[in-house]
Amino acid sequence: MFSASDLRKGLNILIDNEPHIIVDFEFSKPGKGQALYRCKLKNMITGSQFSNTYRSNDKFDKADLEERTMQFLYNQGDEYHFMDTENYEQLFLTGEQMGDNVNYLVDNMEVQVLFFDSRPIDISLPIFVDLTVTQADPWARGDTSGTDTKPVTVETGYQLQVPPFIGEGDKIQIDTRSGEYVTRVKE
């Protein structure tokens, strides 16, 4: 159990039986009265955000979260199937739960899945993934309009801008946080 004085950015707490993470935190002590703790919270299931102010005598339960390493097996329509690497149990997440992560997901990739009450609520990919370019238009030297990039499509169907020397069949590294090209991977 946490008291209001334990609150800080990044802390997971339980509010109305749902896990919330503190996104922003501000402490203020008026000249008279109790200390105030202003928090911006994000619901980890729905993603909704709200602000609330707490007093020093408020108490909070700890959110019972568990993170497990899982391996991506395959997708079937809008379902993405994963296997726990310790006990080999399988589960699936919907495309809505996956969000933009589907752009970087390849077979047998290991990911971290966050669970609340034995329900998967979030997925964390590696920061960098290596994907093969499946479609890249040739770049003509005169095609400069201020930037030297061209669009390509990678094996997952994701499209991004890369330098002109990247061609079809090249393996490139992508930052999963921003979705941007990092470097060409030497094999």
N, C-alpha and C positions, 0 to 999 in steps of 0.2 A: 504494500500500500504506500502511495506517495502522498506527501502533503504539498500544499501550494509552493512552499519554499524549495521543493525538489524540482519544480518545473524548469525546463530548459529546452532550447531548440533541438529537435531530433528525437525527443522522448516520446515513446509510445504509451498511451494511456487508454483506459476503457471509459467511454461515455455512452450511456444508454445501451449497454451491452454490445457496442461496436468499437473496433479499434480506431483510434485517431492518432495522428502524429502532429507534434507541435512544429509548425512551419516558421513562425516568428514569435518572439517573446520580448516583453518589456516589463521591467520592474519599476514601480514608483512608490515612494513613501511620502505621502502628504504630511505637512507639518503636524496635523492633528488626525488621530484615528489609525486604523489598521493599514498595513502595507497592501498595495494592489498589484496583481499580476495580470497583465494584459497579454492574451495569447491569440494567435491566429492558428486555427486547427484545421486539419484536412482529414476527412473520413477516408480510411484506407480501403473501404469496400466500394463506396459510391463515387469517391473522388471529390465530393462537394466540400467547399471551404466556408468557414465562418469564424467570426471573432467573438471572444468572450472575455470577461474580466472576473478574476477569482480573488478571494480574500485569503489571508494567511491561515485561517482555520479550515479551509476546504480540503477534502481528502479525495484521492483518486485511486482506483484499482489499476494494477499493471495489466496491460494487454498481453494475453498469452499467445505469443507469436512464435512460430517455429520455421526455420529455414532448412530446406533439404536440397541436396544436389540431385538433379534428375537429368535424364538423357532424352532428347527429342527423338522420337521414333518416326512418325509420319503424320501427315494431315489427311483428313478425309472430309472433303467439303469444308465446312466451317468449324470442324473439330480438330484440335491439335493434340496428338497423343504423346504422353511422356511416361518414362519408366523410372522408378526410384532406383538409384544405383546400389542401395544397400539391401533392400528386401524384395526388389524386382516387382513391386506392385505397380500397376499402371493407372493413369488417370488422364482425363482430357480437359483442355481449356477451350473455350469458345473464341472465335475471332474477336469478339468484343472485349473479352478479358485480355487478349494478347495485344491489342492495339497495334502500334507501329512496329512492334517487335517481330511481326511476321516477315518484315522486309529483310531481316538478317538471319533468319532461322534456316539451318541446313541439317540434313540427317545426321544423327549421332552426336550432335552438339550438346555439351553439358551446360546446364543453366541452373540458377538458384531459384527455387519456387518457395514463396512465403505462404505459410498456412496460418489460419486463424480458426480455432475449433475444428480442426481436421478438414477445413475447406481451403482450397487454393485461392488466394486473393491477389497475388502479384507475382511477376516473374522478372528476374534480373539476368540479362545476357552478359557475356564477357564485354569489356569495353571496346575491344577491337576484334573484328571478324575478317577472315580472308574469303573473298568470293570471286568466282570466275566470271569474266565479262562474256556474255553470250551474244550481244549485239552492239556494234560500234560503227557508226558511219565514218567513212574516211574524212580526214580533215584537209582542207585545201589551204595553202599558205596565205592566200589573199582574204580569207574569211575572218579577219580580225575586226571586231567592233569594240575594241577597248579591253576585252578579256580573251585570254587564250585557253578556253575550255570548250568541251563538246559533250553532248549527252551520250550516255551509254546505258545499257540494261545489263544487270547481273543475273546470275542463275536463279535467284528467287523472284525475279520479275521487277525488282526495284530499279528505278531510274535515278541517276545522279550525274552531276557535272564532274568531268575529269580533265587532266591535261591532254593536249592533242596527240601525244605519242602513245597513249594507251590504245591497244587494238583488241580485236576479238580474240578470245582464248587467253588473254593475260589474266593473271590473278592479282587482285588489288585488295588493299586493306582499307576497311571502312570503320569510322568511329560510330558506334551504335548510339551514343548520346546525341550527336548532331546529325548523323546520316551523311556526313561528308567524307570525301576521298582523303586518305592519309598518305599512302605510298603504294608503289608497285612492289609486289612480293617476288623475290627471286626464288626460283625453285631449284 
